């Protein structure tokens, strides 16, 4: 995860087949994770998702 101007960029290897990027506002046993709706692109050997920043804290995970 990195900053790019006013965006957040999340990347992971393309060999992580079958994973979806998910986000949530907290991490707890009762957390509901939702798939990130922004499209992923490929840059070299990585998937890239660029997200606009907000004032909301977001945690990310990869899930199958």
JOURTA-V815191 format. One record per backbone hydrogen bond with DSSP energy under -1.0 kcal/mol. NH is the residue of the N-H (numbers start at 1). CO is the residue of the C=O. If there is no record, write none. Layout:
BEGIN
nh:NH co:CO
nh:NH co:CO
END
This chain:
BEGIN
nh:2 co:9
nh:4 co:7
nh:7 co:4
nh:8 co:51
nh:9 co:2
nh:10 co:49
nh:12 co:47
nh:14 co:45
nh:16 co:13
nh:17 co:15
nh:19 co:16
nh:20 co:63
nh:22 co:61
nh:23 co:34
nh:24 co:59
nh:31 co:28
nh:34 co:23
nh:36 co:21
nh:41 co:48
nh:43 co:46
nh:46 co:43
nh:47 co:12
nh:48 co:41
nh:49 co:10
nh:51 co:8
nh:53 co:6
nh:59 co:24
nh:61 co:22
nh:63 co:20
END
